[in-house]
């Protein structure tokens, strides 16, 4: 259960980064 929560938190952080920086998508891939 903890792993799933951490994964969700990581995804949320990445999403917020994408929204903040236009180059966020490039950094992701």
C-alpha positions as CSV (number, residue, x, y, z in Angstrom):
1,X,0.0,0.0,0.0
2,X,2.9,2.4,0.8
3,X,4.5,1.8,-2.6
4,X,1.2,2.8,-4.4
5,X,1.0,6.0,-2.3
6,X,4.6,6.9,-3.1
7,X,4.0,6.3,-6.8
8,X,1.0,8.6,-6.8
9,X,2.9,11.3,-5.0
10,X,5.7,11.0,-7.5
11,X,3.3,11.3,-10.4
12,X,1.6,14.3,-8.8
13,X,5.0,16.0,-8.4
14,X,5.9,15.3,-12.0
15,X,2.5,16.7,-13.2
16,X,3.0,19.9,-11.1
17,X,6.5,20.3,-12.7
18,X,5.0,19.9,-16.2
19,X,2.5,22.7,-15.4
20,X,5.1,25.0,-14.0
21,X,7.8,24.6,-16.6
22,X,7.2,24.3,-20.4
23,X,10.3,22.1,-20.7
24,X,8.9,19.7,-18.0
25,X,7.6,17.3,-20.7
26,X,11.0,17.2,-22.3
27,X,12.7,16.4,-19.0
28,X,10.3,13.6,-18.4
29,X,11.1,11.7,-21.5
